[in-house]
Each structure stands twice: as structure tokens, then as C-alpha cells.
Amino acid sequence: MKKLLAGSVLAFAALSQAHALTITMNDAETGKSAGTVNVSESEYGLVFTPKLEGIESGGHGFHVHENPSCDSKMKDGENVPAGAAGSHYDPDNTGKHGYPWTDDSHLGDLPLLYVSEDGTAMHPVLAPRLTMNDLEGRALMIHAGGDNYSDSPEKLGGGGARVLCGVIAAS
């Protein structure tokens, strides 16, 4: 009986690990680590649980981007930190930024990430439309500003510069 119980515990632990991943988030300009974001599955979608520090307090745009790179890239003659991550993940080619729970917008649009006065982000957010398979070979991005879940008055929610980026490795 003990062997059966021990085997069940090990199988459950392996299953739990198979359905979770940890993404290291680095400063988009310096490459310095700012912490991690743990992603796990729930019956309601993916849960992104940050353990980040050293970020300006307030709300920040938070998105899954299409390419697995945090390298800089030239755009319109200017160097864009983490620009190689591309745009928000949009496999259905909606071309529209929106709420994380609507079906007519980028699949990579996540809820706003809140950073406390002390510069830490610890509160989880829920992405109801994403699966672990959607994340494979992508990047996770945190922007300098907030997100209004619209393309108006500014494109892509108005989050602005890319401040933290993490590559989501293939499993």
C-alpha cells in the first residue's frame, strides 16, 4: 500500500510540473533579471503569477508576444529594446487589441499587471483563452505604461516601451 501511495504522489507531482512553467523576466535594455512569472493551468484558463521587483509602481501592459526573442531590433531607424519579440500574439489575425476575455482580439492580450508602491508585482492574473500550447515559442512582455484594452486613442492599449521581457522556451 505504501508503494502505491508513494507512486501516486510522484505521478501527481510530475503531472503538476508538466502543467506549469517558470519564465525569467529580464530588463529589456540591460538584460538584468527582475524575477520570474510562474504560469499554471486552472479550470478557468492560465494563471500568470509574478514574483517581480524593481518595477515602477502602477498598472502595466502585460502581453504574450509572437516571437521567442527579447533581442533589440531596429524599427524606423530606432533601436527598440525587445523589439525582436514582435507584436502581440494574434494567431487568428484579428488585428485588434482588446480585453483578455473577448474572442475578437489578440490572443496574447493579458490583464493589467499591478505593481505595488514598493516596486514588486506578486498578484496573479488570469488569461481565460490561453492554453500552455499557445505559449510555446513565444515571449512574455511587460510594458512601461498601462493598458486600456483598445487601439484608441493609442495602438496596442497605449502601454508604450517594453521594459521587461522573458522568452518562453519550447517544452
Buried (B, 14 or more C-beta within 10 A) or exposed (E): EEEEEEEEEEEEEEEEEEEBBEBBBBBBBEEEBBBBBBBBBEEEBBBBBBBBBBBEEBBBBBBBBBBBBBBBBEEEEEEBBBBBBBBBBBEEEBEBBBEBBBEEBBBBBBBBBBBEEEEBBEEBBBBEBBEBEBBEEBBBBBBBBBBBBBBEEEEBBBBBEBBBBBBBEEE
